[in-house]
Amino acid sequence: MKAASTRPDARISESAAKVLDVLNVLLGHFAHGLAPGELAKATGLQPSAITRYVATLEEKGFAERIAETGRIRPSHRLGKQAVGILRSLEAARARVDETITRLSH
């Protein structure tokens, strides 16, 4: 039996995990982004890998380049999703508060 890391699907999962690692680091730098070299250092990945992973994130709409600086940041799409999550949580909290009020009276 071959080791899991030699299976083609394992390589895909490893690659996906690295793309998500890059995105996770970018999420901490939404406003100003990171230069590719900074991103490589923060993730421990080779610059050539950063280029591929960032290209994937850009193609899928999860990352974007800041035109003036060339730095990479999470896309505005992710910001909009975060706002949507906050609104959903606020609505859920309001329903919980209403339920608590109704049950405590």
C-alpha positions as CSV (number, residue, x, y, z in Angstrom):
1,M,0.0,0.0,0.0
2,K,1.4,3.4,-0.9
3,A,1.8,6.2,1.6
4,A,-1.0,8.8,1.5
5,S,1.3,11.6,0.4
6,T,2.0,9.7,-2.9
7,R,-1.7,9.5,-4.0
8,P,-2.8,12.1,-6.5
9,D,-5.7,13.2,-4.4
10,A,-3.3,13.7,-1.4
11,R,-1.2,16.1,-3.6
12,I,-4.3,18.0,-4.5
13,S,-5.3,18.3,-0.8
14,E,-1.8,19.4,0.1
15,S,-1.9,22.0,-2.7
16,A,-5.3,23.2,-1.5
17,A,-4.1,23.4,2.0
18,K,-1.2,25.6,1.0
19,V,-3.5,27.9,-1.0
20,L,-5.7,28.2,2.1
21,D,-2.6,28.9,4.2
22,V,-1.8,31.8,1.9
23,L,-5.3,33.1,2.1
24,N,-5.2,32.8,5.9
25,V,-2.1,34.9,6.1
26,L,-3.6,37.5,3.7
27,L,-6.8,37.8,5.8
28,G,-4.6,39.4,8.5
29,H,-3.5,42.1,6.1
30,F,-6.7,43.2,4.5
31,A,-6.0,46.9,4.4
32,H,-2.5,47.1,3.1
33,G,-1.8,43.6,1.8
34,L,1.6,41.9,1.6
35,A,4.4,42.0,-0.9
36,P,5.0,38.5,-2.5
37,G,8.3,38.2,-0.6
38,E,6.5,39.0,2.7
39,L,3.9,36.4,1.9
40,A,6.6,33.8,1.2
41,K,8.3,34.6,4.5
42,A,5.0,34.5,6.5
43,T,4.0,31.2,5.0
44,G,7.4,29.5,4.7
45,L,6.6,28.8,1.0
46,Q,8.9,29.3,-1.9
47,P,8.3,32.5,-4.0
48,S,7.5,30.5,-7.1
49,A,4.8,28.6,-5.1
50,I,3.4,32.0,-3.8
51,T,3.1,33.1,-7.4
52,R,1.0,30.0,-8.3
53,Y,-1.1,30.1,-5.2
54,V,-1.8,33.8,-5.4
55,A,-2.7,33.4,-9.1
56,T,-5.2,30.7,-8.1
57,L,-6.7,33.0,-5.4
58,E,-6.9,35.9,-7.8
59,E,-8.5,33.8,-10.5
60,K,-11.2,32.5,-8.1
61,G,-11.9,36.0,-6.7
62,F,-10.4,35.6,-3.2
63,A,-7.4,37.8,-3.6
64,E,-6.4,41.0,-5.5
65,R,-3.4,43.1,-6.2
66,I,-3.3,46.7,-5.0
67,A,-2.6,48.6,-8.2
68,E,-0.5,51.3,-6.6
69,T,1.8,49.0,-4.7
70,G,1.6,45.6,-6.2
71,R,0.9,44.1,-2.8
72,I,-1.6,41.3,-2.5
73,R,-4.7,41.4,-0.2
74,P,-7.9,39.5,0.3
75,S,-10.5,40.7,-2.3
76,H,-13.3,43.0,-1.5
77,R,-15.6,40.0,-2.1
78,L,-14.3,38.5,1.2
79,G,-14.9,41.8,3.0
80,K,-18.5,41.8,1.7
81,Q,-18.9,38.2,2.9
82,A,-17.6,39.1,6.3
83,V,-20.1,42.0,6.5
84,G,-22.8,39.5,5.5
85,I,-21.8,37.1,8.3
86,L,-21.8,39.9,10.9
87,R,-25.3,41.0,9.8
88,S,-26.5,37.4,10.0
89,L,-25.0,37.1,13.5
90,E,-26.7,40.3,14.6
91,A,-30.0,39.1,13.3
92,A,-29.6,35.8,15.1
93,R,-28.6,37.7,18.3
94,A,-31.8,39.8,18.0
95,R,-33.9,36.7,17.7
96,V,-32.2,35.2,20.8
97,D,-32.8,38.4,22.7
98,E,-36.5,38.4,21.7
99,T,-36.9,34.8,22.8
100,I,-35.2,35.5,26.1
101,T,-37.4,38.5,26.7
102,R,-40.6,36.5,25.8
103,L,-39.7,33.6,28.0
104,S,-38.6,35.6,31.0
105,H,-41.9,37.5,31.3
